[in-house]
């Protein structure tokens, strides 16, 4: 029997599986700034730095992974 990918969606409480059968747990959060209020599954995301031209201390290579709860609360995407 072949493995199947199950997407982490709100309907399955944001817990899916990869094609290898490994669990893909995501964090379920409520987006309150959207109209209407929606519930989404989020995980860690990579955010890129945008440096102003005059800021010499800013490094364009200093990207950061942001935790799922920060992605959820800050509405960064």
Buried (B, 14 or more C-beta within 10 A) or exposed (E): EEEEEBEBBEEEEBBBBEEEEEEBBBBBBEBEEEEEEEEBBBBEBEEEEEEEEEEEEEEEEEEEEBEBEBBBEEEEE
